[in-house]
Amino acid sequence: MMKANILILTILSSVLALQGCSFSNSSKSASDSSGSLTSSSSSSDSQSNKKYTQEVSDYTMAYVKSSVANADYNSFAKGISDIASKAGISNWEQESSTYIAIGQGLKRAGTTGVTFDTYKSNFAHNNAANMKSIQQGYDKRD
């Protein structure tokens, strides 16, 4: 009888161990799935941010090339705000990527020297961090 009880306990523990392995594998599978969803979401976010910054850079270049000596910086900001709104960004003034893209647009427009410094200062509203981001974008190699 004692051998029968040991045999039953051995079989039960084996079954429970197999159940645990099965649970572990299904948990791993669920974990893998959520990881790929996160990765997919990050990739999508990256693509939309790249599109946004490209549009800001293009807009900046076009604005600078077509503006007269007395540029209207409020209309420029309104244009950036419209681009940001389409991209689902409500606080573009707080996004360093916006200012980096502005710097890239200024570079593509061919601004240099005092002209660049004037645009940089005005587009950044004399904010040192924003001016630094514009400079980073301007200095960035394509």
Backbone as CSV, one residue per row, in Angstrom:
resi,resn,N_x,N_y,N_z,CA_x,CA_y,CA_z,C_x,C_y,C_z
1,MET,0.819,-1.186,0.000,0.000,0.000,0.000,0.868,1.258,0.000
2,MET,1.957,1.192,0.727,2.863,2.322,0.803,3.448,2.613,-0.575
3,LYS,3.787,1.566,-1.327,4.341,1.751,-2.667,3.299,2.367,-3.592
4,ALA,2.049,2.036,-3.418,0.979,2.590,-4.236,0.818,4.083,-3.973
5,ASN,0.901,4.484,-2.703,0.795,5.896,-2.350,1.969,6.698,-2.930
6,ILE,3.144,6.141,-2.872,4.326,6.816,-3.435,4.175,6.940,-4.942
7,LEU,3.664,5.897,-5.583,3.453,5.919,-7.022,2.437,6.998,-7.394
8,ILE,1.358,7.092,-6.638,0.327,8.105,-6.904,0.911,9.504,-6.703
9,LEU,1.666,9.729,-5.642,2.290,11.031,-5.395,3.275,11.396,-6.508
10,THR,4.018,10.416,-6.975,4.969,10.664,-8.066,4.228,11.067,-9.335
11,ILE,3.154,10.344,-9.642,2.364,10.661,-10.845,1.737,12.046,-10.708
12,LEU,1.157,12.350,-9.537,0.545,13.661,-9.317,1.568,14.789,-9.438
13,SER,2.722,14.600,-8.858,3.737,15.660,-8.934,4.230,15.834,-10.367
14,SER,4.304,14.754,-11.130,4.701,14.857,-12.536,3.663,15.623,-13.337
15,VAL,2.384,15.302,-13.088,1.294,16.002,-13.784,1.313,17.480,-13.425
16,LEU,1.481,17.783,-12.141,1.524,19.180,-11.725,2.728,19.903,-12.323
17,ALA,3.837,19.235,-12.405,5.029,19.841,-13.005,4.783,20.152,-14.467
18,LEU,4.143,19.227,-15.174,3.823,19.471,-16.578,2.841,20.624,-16.724
19,GLN,1.874,20.697,-15.830,0.925,21.807,-15.853,1.664,23.132,-15.662
20,GLY,2.622,23.151,-14.758,3.405,24.363,-14.505,4.203,24.784,-15.716
21,CYS,4.786,23.816,-16.411,5.553,24.127,-17.616,4.648,24.711,-18.670
22,SER,3.471,24.133,-18.800,2.525,24.622,-19.790,2.124,26.056,-19.476
23,PHE,1.859,26.336,-18.205,1.504,27.680,-17.800,2.653,28.645,-18.067
24,SER,3.861,28.211,-17.746,5.035,29.039,-17.958,5.190,29.389,-19.432
25,ASN,5.017,28.399,-20.310,5.153,28.659,-21.740,4.063,29.586,-22.249
26,SER,2.827,29.425,-21.764,1.772,30.312,-22.232,2.001,31.729,-21.725
27,SER,2.542,31.867,-20.515,2.869,33.196,-19.999,3.957,33.829,-20.849
28,LYS,4.940,33.041,-21.215,6.031,33.551,-22.052,5.491,34.004,-23.398
29,SER,4.575,33.213,-23.965,3.988,33.556,-25.242,3.223,34.878,-25.161
30,ALA,2.444,35.054,-24.091,1.716,36.306,-23.908,2.688,37.464,-23.742
31,SER,3.767,37.235,-23.013,4.773,38.270,-22.810,5.427,38.654,-24.136
32,ASP,5.749,37.643,-24.947,6.341,37.917,-26.258,5.402,38.745,-27.112
33,SER,4.120,38.427,-27.086,3.136,39.158,-27.880,3.066,40.616,-27.461
34,SER,3.036,40.865,-26.154,2.944,42.250,-25.708,4.215,43.005,-26.061
35,GLY,5.355,42.329,-26.038,6.605,42.977,-26.431,6.586,43.388,-27.885
36,SER,6.034,42.540,-28.738,5.998,42.897,-30.155,4.992,44.008,-30.409
37,LEU,3.915,44.071,-29.612,2.978,45.175,-29.749,3.648,46.484,-29.349
38,THR,4.417,46.465,-28.270,5.133,47.661,-27.839,6.126,48.089,-28.903
39,SER,6.841,47.138,-29.458,7.812,47.439,-30.503,7.123,48.031,-31.718
40,SER,5.994,47.462,-32.098,5.241,47.956,-33.244,4.753,49.371,-32.986
41,SER,4.268,49.630,-31.773,3.791,50.956,-31.419,4.935,51.964,-31.455
42,SER,6.099,51.584,-30.938,7.257,52.483,-30.943,7.677,52.799,-32.362
43,SER,7.637,51.819,-33.230,7.998,52.023,-34.628,7.034,52.995,-35.292
44,SER,5.747,52.837,-34.994,4.734,53.727,-35.553,4.932,55.147,-35.044
45,ASP,5.204,55.291,-33.730,5.460,56.604,-33.155,6.675,57.242,-33.809
46,SER,7.705,56.458,-34.035,8.926,56.962,-34.649,8.652,57.457,-36.065
47,GLN,7.874,56.698,-36.818,7.537,57.090,-38.190,6.727,58.384,-38.208
48,SER,5.740,58.514,-37.311,4.923,59.719,-37.302,5.745,60.922,-36.848
49,ASN,6.682,60.731,-35.901,7.545,61.825,-35.472,8.481,62.245,-36.600
50,LYS,8.973,61.265,-37.356,9.854,61.584,-38.481,9.092,62.399,-39.529
51,LYS,7.851,62.016,-39.784,7.023,62.756,-40.748,6.784,64.179,-40.240
52,TYR,6.470,64.300,-38.953,6.232,65.615,-38.355,7.458,66.510,-38.496
53,THR,8.624,65.996,-38.107,9.832,66.827,-38.167,10.193,67.181,-39.604
54,GLN,9.932,66.277,-40.543,10.199,66.579,-41.957,9.284,67.708,-42.432
55,GLU,8.016,67.659,-42.030,7.079,68.717,-42.423,7.470,70.063,-41.815
56,VAL,7.927,70.045,-40.556,8.365,71.291,-39.915,9.592,71.840,-40.636
57,SER,10.522,70.975,-40.973,11.722,71.402,-41.691,11.362,71.975,-43.068
58,ASP,10.497,71.285,-43.794,10.063,71.760,-45.117,9.364,73.112,-45.017
59,TYR,8.467,73.220,-44.039,7.726,74.470,-43.847,8.681,75.617,-43.522
60,THR,9.643,75.355,-42.643,10.615,76.387,-42.259,11.403,76.851,-43.470
61,MET,11.890,75.899,-44.264,12.660,76.251,-45.459,11.824,77.105,-46.408
62,ALA,10.597,76.665,-46.671,9.720,77.403,-47.598,9.390,78.787,-47.047
63,TYR,9.128,78.865,-45.757,8.793,80.144,-45.130,9.950,81.125,-45.257
64,VAL,11.143,80.659,-44.937,12.319,81.537,-44.971,12.623,81.974,-46.400
65,LYS,12.541,81.058,-47.344,12.847,81.404,-48.737,11.831,82.371,-49.333
66,SER,10.600,82.328,-48.829,9.573,83.193,-49.408,9.293,84.435,-48.567
67,SER,9.926,84.562,-47.402,9.613,85.699,-46.533,10.400,86.930,-46.955
68,VAL,9.839,88.058,-46.592,10.479,89.344,-46.861,11.336,89.727,-45.656
69,ALA,11.963,90.860,-45.740,12.873,91.292,-44.685,12.192,91.341,-43.310
70,ASN,10.968,91.797,-43.251,10.243,91.884,-41.983,9.313,90.679,-41.839
71,ALA,9.889,89.550,-41.520,9.113,88.314,-41.403,8.116,88.407,-40.250
72,ASP,6.949,87.818,-40.466,5.909,87.779,-39.439,6.056,86.474,-38.663
73,TYR,6.677,86.551,-37.496,6.970,85.356,-36.722,5.710,84.725,-36.140
74,ASN,4.666,85.523,-35.952,3.401,84.955,-35.467,2.773,84.052,-36.525
75,SER,2.872,84.440,-37.788,2.308,83.587,-38.834,3.146,82.309,-38.986
76,PHE,4.451,82.426,-38.768,5.300,81.240,-38.794,4.870,80.275,-37.686
77,ALA,4.697,80.797,-36.483,4.278,79.967,-35.346,2.919,79.339,-35.602
78,LYS,2.026,80.078,-36.240,0.702,79.534,-36.571,0.839,78.364,-37.532
79,GLY,1.724,78.476,-38.500,1.964,77.380,-39.447,2.514,76.142,-38.756
80,ILE,3.463,76.339,-37.846,4.025,75.213,-37.084,2.931,74.582,-36.226
81,SER,2.109,75.424,-35.618,1.014,74.932,-34.783,0.045,74.074,-35.595
82,ASP,-0.246,74.488,-36.818,-1.139,73.712,-37.700,-0.531,72.349,-38.032
83,ILE,0.762,72.332,-38.331,1.450,71.069,-38.638,1.414,70.152,-37.417
84,ALA,1.704,70.716,-36.253,1.706,69.933,-35.012,0.314,69.386,-34.715
85,SER,-0.683,70.194,-34.917,-2.055,69.765,-34.658,-2.439,68.577,-35.542
86,LYS,-2.064,68.636,-36.806,-2.338,67.519,-37.720,-1.620,66.253,-37.271
87,ALA,-0.472,66.412,-36.636,0.315,65.268,-36.171,-0.117,64.812,-34.774
88,GLY,-1.107,65.493,-34.197,-1.578,65.116,-32.870,-0.707,65.644,-31.743
89,ILE,0.078,66.664,-32.032,0.972,67.249,-31.020,0.365,68.572,-30.571
90,SER,0.059,68.667,-29.288,-0.598,69.871,-28.783,0.381,70.849,-28.136
91,ASN,1.540,70.371,-27.760,2.506,71.231,-27.052,3.820,71.333,-27.832
92,TRP,3.731,71.693,-29.087,4.924,71.714,-29.933,6.005,72.654,-29.392
93,GLU,5.592,73.677,-28.654,6.569,74.624,-28.109,7.486,73.957,-27.086
94,GLN,7.049,72.819,-26.527,7.834,72.101,-25.522,8.650,70.959,-26.126
95,GLU,8.501,70.723,-27.411,9.171,69.605,-28.084,10.493,70.056,-28.702
96,SER,11.592,69.535,-28.190,12.887,69.910,-28.773,12.977,69.469,-30.232
97,SER,12.264,68.388,-30.593,12.309,67.914,-31.984,11.762,68.973,-32.946
98,THR,10.825,69.794,-32.471,10.296,70.879,-33.315,11.412,71.864,-33.647
99,TYR,12.158,72.251,-32.643,13.216,73.249,-32.842,14.402,72.678,-33.621
100,ILE,14.682,71.405,-33.419,15.739,70.767,-34.212,15.332,70.783,-35.685
101,ALA,14.064,70.482,-35.962,13.565,70.496,-37.345,13.592,71.911,-37.919
102,ILE,13.302,72.913,-37.104,13.387,74.307,-37.567,14.826,74.615,-37.966
103,GLY,15.788,74.181,-37.152,17.205,74.386,-37.485,17.578,73.717,-38.795
104,GLN,17.064,72.517,-39.030,17.343,71.826,-40.294,16.746,72.594,-41.467
105,GLY,15.558,73.141,-41.267,14.934,73.941,-42.323,15.708,75.215,-42.620
106,LEU,16.219,75.838,-41.569,17.032,77.049,-41.768,18.301,76.734,-42.544
107,LYS,18.898,75.602,-42.252,20.101,75.173,-42.978,19.762,74.931,-44.447
108,ARG,18.671,74.207,-44.701,18.270,73.893,-46.077,17.891,75.150,-46.856
109,ALA,17.431,76.181,-46.129,17.079,77.448,-46.783,18.316,78.273,-47.124
110,GLY,19.465,77.842,-46.594,20.715,78.542,-46.909,20.997,79.753,-46.033
111,THR,20.345,79.845,-44.890,20.613,80.992,-44.016,21.977,80.831,-43.359
112,THR,22.655,81.958,-43.189,23.968,81.962,-42.538,24.120,83.249,-41.732
113,GLY,25.140,83.267,-40.909,25.534,84.480,-40.200,24.429,85.154,-39.424
114,VAL,24.347,86.476,-39.587,23.388,87.303,-38.856,21.954,86.904,-39.210
115,THR,21.715,86.555,-40.459,20.371,86.145,-40.871,19.944,84.901,-40.089
116,PHE,20.830,83.900,-40.021,20.528,82.691,-39.250,20.297,83.031,-37.783
117,ASP,21.194,83.834,-37.201,21.074,84.188,-35.783,19.757,84.907,-35.488
118,THR,19.322,85.759,-36.409,18.066,86.491,-36.224,16.878,85.534,-36.249
119,TYR,16.840,84.664,-37.253,15.758,83.671,-37.306,15.788,82.773,-36.070
120,LYS,16.961,82.316,-35.704,17.097,81.421,-34.552,16.533,82.079,-33.299
121,SER,16.926,83.306,-33.061,16.473,84.031,-31.877,14.955,84.256,-31.902
122,ASN,14.444,84.672,-33.046,13.016,84.967,-33.147,12.151,83.707,-33.121
123,PHE,12.547,82.667,-33.848,11.774,81.431,-33.859,11.784,80.753,-32.487
124,ALA,12.846,80.936,-31.726,12.967,80.335,-30.391,12.423,81.256,-29.302
125,HIS,11.948,82.427,-29.673,11.454,83.420,-28.712,12.513,83.724,-27.652
126,ASN,13.754,83.790,-28.099,14.905,84.080,-27.239,15.079,83.088,-26.088
127,ASN,14.517,81.908,-26.210,14.661,80.860,-25.196,15.956,80.107,-25.469
128,ALA,16.858,80.086,-24.486,18.191,79.497,-24.685,18.129,78.021,-25.077
129,ALA,17.264,77.233,-24.433,17.162,75.798,-24.752,16.657,75.593,-26.181
130,ASN,15.674,76.397,-26.578,15.141,76.283,-27.937,16.171,76.718,-28.980
131,MET,16.932,77.765,-28.665,17.986,78.207,-29.584,19.051,77.128,-29.717
132,LYS,19.347,76.453,-28.623,20.325,75.361,-28.665,19.819,74.232,-29.566
133,SER,18.537,73.895,-29.466,17.961,72.844,-30.315,17.977,73.251,-31.785
134,ILE,17.676,74.514,-32.065,17.743,74.999,-33.451,19.169,74.872,-33.969
135,GLN,20.126,75.247,-33.141,21.534,75.134,-33.547,21.905,73.676,-33.808
136,GLN,21.424,72.749,-32.961,21.705,71.315,-33.166,21.156,70.852,-34.516
137,GLY,19.951,71.279,-34.826,19.363,70.909,-36.106,20.128,71.490,-37.272
138,TYR,20.570,72.719,-37.117,21.325,73.403,-38.170,22.674,72.697,-38.400
139,ASP,23.298,72.256,-37.307,24.610,71.605,-37.394,24.535,70.135,-37.767
140,LYS,23.354,69.554,-37.698,23.188,68.118,-37.950,23.513,67.803,-39.404
141,ARG,24.244,66.713,-39.582,24.590,66.278,-40.943,23.498,65.358,-41.468
142,ASP,23.159,65.529,-42.719,22.103,64.701,-43.331,22.572,63.350,-43.707
